Amino acid sequence: MTVDTLAHEIGKIAQNDGDYQTAIPQLLMARRSGRTEPLSCMYMLGLAIVAQGGKQVTLGEQVTTYGPGQSLLATVDLPVVSQVTHADVATPFLGMLLKLDARALVQLAADMDLPPLQRDHPPRAISLGPLQEPLLDAVIRLIRLLQEPQHIAQVAPLIQQEILVRLLTGPHGPFLRHLIAAGTPSHQVAQAIAWLKLNFSRDVLMDELAERAHMSPSTFRQHFRNLTGMSPLQYQKQLRLQEARQLMLSQALDASSTAARVGYESVSQFNREYSRQFGAPPQRDIKRMRELPGGGVVQAL
């Protein structure tokens, strides 16, 4: 199995520019025939692989560039800026994303004899590592399973569990385990992030978030920024704006209704922050998004 084999398998499914949801709900694919503009989107807990071309992902001040032969793991849900940097018609960008189940990871890690966490592996929200052959082999087998739809329900969970094992025991393992090990600062911040994602439209006090993470406000703020590259309030704003964009794309809401839905009391403030985040006022940005491959559906690939 080689990265070229992976590109061939993705290319058989993603034959035109766009994003592709597959019969395996956690598995998505994408194709682009040229460089793209930087696009704000959410990266969920998952494994992203570029089979052909190149990408750049910006989280706060951290810029990660990766291409064939590398795998990128997002260990928590993150608002990022994503851009295809290497692609043309002859050699289009081909990529895939496999969303991961946090509960399955926790259960699997508990059942495995994993080495203790080392201090030389600090927590990291985005982990970049080599695409090792056993992991590549499992990913290709998962994609090829799409050709046998009658077996997906029974076999896909087995291959996905194998992929989790490969991740926990491979280069990404230490960063994953920081997030799922109960009592670690990263795990506590991840729990606060999960709560914030469900309550982002509320006016949330820093003390309340810190209390949920069982930390002092200053310690919580430091660990949160170390992990995500931004403050909790900046993260909340990103969640609001990302949700606002999706609401306007999927439900055709106007800016005023959307602002209220995501927690803004001032429509003018919403318009300012939206323009700053996405580079254009809401109406113009939504029109531009609808003209993108995939009709404006933003996938974290």
Secondary structure, DSSP 8 states (H G I E B T S, - for coil): --HHHHHHHHHHH--SSEEEE-SSTTEEEEEESS----EEEEE-SEEEEEEESEEEEEETTEEEEE-TTEEEEE-S-EEEEEEEEE--SSS-EEEEEEE--HHHHHHHHHHS------TTS---SEEEEE--HHHHHHHHHHHHGGG-GGGHHHHHHHHHHHHHHHHHHSTTHHHHHHHHSTTSHHHHHHHHHHHHHHSTTS---HHHHHHHTTS-HHHHHHHHHHHHSS-HHHHHHHHHHHHHHHHHHHH---HHHHHHHTT-S-HHHHHHHHHHHHSS-HHHHHHHHHTSTTTT-----
